[in-house]
């Protein structure tokens, strides 16, 4: 009888352990990323972006942003920290935004990419326009390339769905190799702006299809104050 009781308790223990490991709540994370720096959005820049990137077809309005001759990723010319500021969200989806990096000339294979999350839920709220966060926790060396990605509908009630459709700033990793982002430097303020279109370019049957590329907008800087960058290569970056 004693052995039977011991066997019973062992079975109960392992069943409880298995059930606890299956709870989704154990893996839930906060919508507010650690290290978030609350900030006010520059209203002049916001007004300018509303003019530059209206809810119209961006491919038709700004064809230069989709040419093969411009730079569409962040390349550091000097050792520097990098900051991303959330500017605007017009998407109805709760998307997830992140980054990865590598040494220039050493592009990683797809299975070697170490994706890291910046904003689990790019939505207002919980975010406010102007919220800022540092990319990584230290300075990057000169020659570092920083790429970004957007997981469409990535945020699902406290859990990130990494299996969702993901668009990268490297078009070769996207479905049909479509470019799903824009990157440019504002001529007036010098701000580097990154935007994503969260619906595939060819998905014209989607009722939300518009190719406006302003579903989420960010600015990228090498300083926490948003001053004009001195460490990011802008020589071949498009200007609007």
Long-range contacts (C-beta under 8 A, 24 or more apart in sequence): 24-159, 25-158, 27-159, 28-157, 28-158, 28-159, 29-120, 29-158, 29-159, 29-160, 30-120, 31-120, 31-121, 31-123, 31-126, 31-127, 31-155, 31-158, 32-126, 32-127, 33-117, 33-118, 33-119, 33-120, 33-133, 35-133, 35-134, 35-137, 36-131, 36-132, 36-133, 37-83, 37-131, 37-132, 37-133, 37-134, 37-224, 38-128, 38-130, 38-131, 38-132, 39-85, 39-130, 39-131, 39-132, 40-130, 41-87, 41-128, 41-129, 41-130, 42-130, 42-189, 42-226, 44-189, 45-87, 45-186, 45-189, 45-191, 45-219, 46-87, 46-88, 46-129, 48-186, 48-188, 48-189, 49-87, 49-88, 49-193, 49-214, 49-217, 52-186, 52-240, 53-195, 53-212, 53-213, 53-214, 53-217, 54-212, 54-214, 55-90, 55-210, 55-212, 55-214, 56-210, 56-212, 57-210, 57-211, 57-212, 58-182, 58-195, 58-197, 58-211, 58-212, 58-213, 58-214, 59-201, 59-211, 59-213, 62-182, 62-184, 62-238, 62-240, 64-238, 65-182, 65-183, 65-184, 65-213, 65-238, 65-240, 66-179, 66-182, 69-236, 70-236, 70-237, 70-238, 71-183, 71-233, 71-234, 71-235, 71-236, 71-237, 71-238, 72-169, 72-171, 72-179, 72-181, 72-183, 73-145, 73-146, 73-147, 73-169, 73-170, 73-183, 74-145, 74-146, 74-147, 74-183, 74-192, 74-220, 74-232, 75-104, 75-143, 75-144, 75-145, 75-146, 75-232, 75-233, 76-140, 76-141, 76-142, 76-143, 76-144, 76-145, 76-146, 76-222, 76-231, 76-232, 76-233, 77-142, 77-231, 77-232, 77-233, 78-142, 78-222, 78-230, 78-231, 79-139, 79-140, 79-141, 79-142, 79-231, 80-139, 80-140, 80-222, 80-231, 80-232, 81-134, 81-135, 81-138, 81-139, 81-140, 81-222, 81-223, 81-224, 82-134, 82-135, 82-136, 82-140, 82-146, 82-220, 82-221, 82-222, 82-232, 83-132, 83-133, 83-134, 83-135, 83-220, 83-221, 83-222, 83-223, 83-224, 83-226, 84-118, 84-132, 84-133, 84-135, 84-194, 84-218, 84-219, 84-220, 85-130, 85-131, 85-132, 85-218, 85-219, 85-220, 85-221, 85-226, 86-119, 86-122, 86-127, 86-128, 86-129, 86-130, 86-131, 86-132, 86-216, 86-217, 86-218, 87-129, 87-130, 87-193, 87-217, 87-218, 87-219, 88-129, 88-214, 88-216, 88-217, 89-122, 89-123, 89-124, 89-127, 89-215, 89-216, 89-217, 90-212, 90-214, 90-215, 90-216, 91-122, 91-198, 91-215, 91-216, 92-208, 93-152, 93-153, 93-198, 93-215, 94-121, 94-122, 94-123, 94-153, 94-154, 94-155, 94-156, 95-121, 95-122, 95-123, 95-150, 95-151, 95-152, 95-153, 95-154, 95-155, 95-196, 95-198, 95-215, 95-216, 96-120, 96-121, 96-122, 96-150, 96-151, 96-154, 96-155, 96-160, 96-161, 96-164, 97-122, 97-148, 97-149, 97-150, 97-151, 97-196, 97-216, 97-218, 98-148, 98-149, 98-151, 99-135, 99-146, 99-147, 99-148, 99-149, 100-146, 100-147, 100-149, 101-136, 101-140, 101-144, 101-145, 101-146, 101-147, 102-144, 102-145, 102-147, 103-143, 103-144, 103-145, 104-143, 104-144, 104-145, 107-145, 107-170, 110-173, 115-149, 115-162, 117-160, 120-154, 120-155, 120-160, 121-155, 122-150, 122-155, 122-216, 123-155, 132-224, 134-224, 148-181, 148-194, 148-218, 150-180, 150-181, 150-196, 150-198, 150-216, 152-198, 165-200, 167-196, 167-197, 167-198, 169-194, 175-200, 176-200, 176-201, 176-202, 178-202, 181-213, 182-213, 183-237, 183-238, 184-237, 184-238, 184-239, 184-240, 185-234, 185-237, 185-238, 185-239, 185-240, 186-239, 186-240, 187-239, 187-240, 189-228, 190-228, 190-229, 191-219, 191-221, 191-226, 192-219, 192-220, 192-221, 192-229, 192-232, 192-234, 192-237, 193-217, 193-218, 193-219, 193-220, 193-240, 194-218, 194-219, 194-220
